[in-house]
Amino acid sequence: MKKYRLMSMAKTLGCSRRLLNSKGLERARRKSAVSDELMKQVRQFYLREDNSSNTAGKKETITRGKVKKQLCILRDTSKNLHKKF
């Protein structure tokens, strides 16, 4: 609203300055349908030695959130792994 200089127009429409702040416009995050504990168990299951294997190359890594991890390849189809889980 500030960028387009519409703050005065917003006041006439009845919107408060606090509502127009960037923090006021953020939407509340939805709760995940899956609990954090279950997600942790699934990750651990996929990373087990009998379900996946690490790639051989030194450069075959991926960085997420400043944490570097080696890529893994699943040893079976996801359908079969789902049954196994």
N, C-alpha and C positions, 0 to 999 in steps of 0.2 A: 504494500500500500504506500509506503514511503517513496519507493522508487518512482511511482507514477503520480505522486503528490495528491493522493486521494484521501489523506487522513482527515481533512476537514469535511469531505463528503461522507466519510464513514461516521463521523460524529453526528451529522444531521440524521443519518439513518438509525442511530441508536447503538452503535457498536462502541465498546469502550477501548481505550488504548491498550489495556492489559490483555484483552481478548485478541487484539491484532498483533501482539508480539509473536515472534517466531516460536517461542516456547508454548504460548497459548494455543497455537494452531496444530501442535503435534498431536497425533492420535495415540490413544492408549494402545499398547501392544496386546494382541490376543494371547490368551493362554494356550500353550501347546496342548494338543490332544494326547500326546505321549509324554509321560513323566520323564524327568531328567534321569532318574535311576534306570528306567528301561532303555533309554537311548545309550547310556553308558554300558549297559550289559550287551546291547547289540553291537556296539563298536568293538568291545573286547572280544566278542564271538567272531566277528569278521577278521580281526587281527591275529587270531590264534594260528599256530603253526599248521594244524591240520586243515584249515579252511583257506589260507592264503599263503603266498610266498613273496618275499621281497625281490625286487628287481636287482640285477647284478651291477649295473653301472653306477659310478660315483655321482654322475650328474643327473641321474633319474630321481630327482627329489622335487618336492613341492613345498612352498612356504605359505603358511596361513597364520596370520596373527603373529608374525615374527618368530614362528616355530617351524623349523625345517624338519620334514619327515620324508623317509624313503617311500617310493611308490610300491604298492602291493598289487599282486595279481591274484584274483580269486581262482581257486582250484576246481570249482564246480559251478554249475549254473545257480543263479540266485533262487530259482524255484526249489532246487534240491537243498540249498542251504537254508531256505525258509522252513522246509520240513524238518531239517536237522535241528534247527533252533528250538 
